[in-house]
């Protein structure tokens, strides 16, 4: 590795390191963050080390991570028996919770919205709790999937750089 890219490389890795903790904060844009760091590295090195084609490859895990982030809890609710209306309420709860109570408001908003929607529709506390629990489990599983996607992203980044 040339000495002219050694400092940008070390700085980029130092900036990416906190992502391994931040990925466990629901709805935190960890993968977009590491992608921006990779993009800045490419710009600083004038795309000689990390090419635009390689950045496109890095965008693939970025897209999958975003989908997992936004859909894991909702899919959990669906498989927990939540109605379509409750799933849409859960999406609204994610957005509202994230805005009002960062960083964990997305999970809280999702669970509350699914529970309330199920209670309003069916009045069955057990069914509402089951749907809420499944949405929570889906979100937690999504965090671990995003961790794996982050590892893939960093692995690709290192392969492309080295």
C-alpha positions in Angstrom: 0.0 0.0 0.0 1.4 3.4 -1.0 2.2 5.8 1.8 0.0 8.5 0.1 -3.1 6.5 0.8 -2.1 5.1 4.2 -3.4 8.0 6.2 -6.8 8.2 4.4 -7.1 4.4 4.8 -6.4 4.5 8.5 -8.8 7.5 9.0 -11.5 5.7 7.1 -11.1 2.6 9.2 -11.1 4.6 12.4 -14.3 6.3 11.2 -15.9 3.0 10.4 -15.1 1.3 13.7 -17.9 2.8 15.7 -20.4 1.3 13.2 -19.9 -2.0 14.9 -21.7 -0.6 18.0 -24.0 1.9 16.3 -25.5 -0.9 14.1 -27.3 -2.1 17.3 -29.2 1.1 17.6 -32.5 0.6 15.7 -33.0 2.9 12.8 -29.6 4.4 13.1 -28.3 4.9 9.6 -25.1 2.8 10.1 -24.7 1.5 6.6 -25.3 4.9 5.0 -22.7 6.3 7.4 -20.0 3.7 6.4 -20.9 4.2 2.7 -20.3 7.9 3.0 -16.9 7.2 4.7 -16.0 4.9 1.8 -17.2 7.5 -0.7 -15.0 10.2 1.0 -12.1 7.8 0.9 -12.7 7.3 -2.9 -12.9 11.1 -3.4 -9.7 11.8 -1.4 -7.8 9.2 -3.3 -9.3 10.5 -6.6 -11.0 7.1 -7.2 -7.6 5.5 -7.9 -7.9 3.0 -5.1 -11.6 2.6 -4.7 -13.4 2.9 -8.0 -16.9 4.0 -8.8 -17.7 0.4 -9.9 -16.5 -0.8 -6.5 -18.7 1.9 -4.8 -21.7 0.5 -6.7 -20.9 -3.0 -5.3 -20.7 -1.4 -1.8 -24.2 0.1 -2.5 -25.7 -3.4 -2.6 -25.3 -4.2 1.1 -26.3 -0.6 1.8 -29.7 -1.1 0.1 -30.2 -4.5 1.8 -29.4 -3.0 5.1 -31.9 -0.2 4.6 -34.6 -2.7 3.7 -33.9 -4.8 6.8 -33.9 -1.7 9.0 -37.3 -0.6 7.9 -39.0 -3.9 7.3 -37.7 -6.4 10.0 -40.2 -5.3 12.7 -43.1 -5.0 10.3 -42.4 -8.5 9.0 -42.2 -9.8 12.5 -45.6 -8.2 13.2 -47.0 -9.8 10.1 -45.8 -13.3 11.0 -47.1 -12.6 14.6 -50.6 -12.4 13.1 -50.9 -8.6 13.0 -53.5 -7.3 10.6 -52.7 -5.2 7.5 -54.0 -2.1 9.3 -51.7 -2.8 12.3 -48.7 -3.3 10.0 -49.3 0.1 8.5 -49.8 1.5 12.0 -46.5 -0.1 12.9 -44.7 1.7 10.0 -46.2 5.0 11.2 -45.1 4.1 14.8 -41.6 3.5 13.6 -41.4 6.9 11.9 -43.0 8.8 14.7 -41.1 7.0 17.4 -37.8 7.6 15.7 -38.5 11.3 15.4 -39.8 11.7 19.0 -37.6 9.4 21.0 -34.3 8.7 19.3 -32.4 6.3 19.2 -34.8 3.6 20.5 -38.1 5.3 19.7 -38.5 3.3 16.4 -38.9 0.0 18.3 -41.1 1.6 21.0 -43.3 3.3 18.4 -43.6 0.1 16.3 -44.6 -2.0 19.3 -47.1 0.5 20.7 -48.7 1.2 17.4 -49.1 -2.5 16.6 -50.6 -3.2 20.0 -53.0 -0.3 20.0 -54.1 -1.0 16.4 -54.8 -4.7 17.3 -56.7 -3.7 20.4 -58.8 -1.2 18.6 -59.6 -3.7 15.8 -60.1 -6.9 17.8 -60.1 -6.0 21.5 -58.1 -9.2 22.1 -55.3 -8.3 24.4 -53.5 -11.7 23.9 -53.6 -11.3 20.1 -52.4 -7.7 20.4 -49.6 -8.7 22.7 -48.5 -11.6 20.4 -48.3 -9.3 17.4 -46.4 -6.7 19.4 -44.0 -9.3 20.7 -43.4 -10.6 17.2 -42.7 -7.1 15.9 -40.1 -6.6 18.7 -38.4 -9.9 17.9 -38.4 -9.1 14.2 -36.7 -5.8 14.9 -34.1 -7.4 17.2 -33.4 -10.1 14.5 -33.1 -7.3 12.0 -30.4 -5.6 14.1 -28.3 -8.8 14.0 -28.9 -9.2 10.2 -27.7 -5.6 9.8 -24.6 -6.5 11.8 -23.9 -9.3 9.3 -24.5 -7.0 6.4 -22.1 -4.4 8.0 -19.4 -7.2 8.3 -19.9 -8.0 4.6 -19.7 -4.3 3.7 -16.4 -3.8 5.6 -15.0 -7.0 4.2 -15.8 -5.9 0.6 -14.3 -2.5 1.4 -11.1 -4.0 2.7 -10.9 -6.4 -0.3 -11.3 -3.4 -2.7 -8.7 -1.3 -0.9 -6.1 -4.0 -0.3 
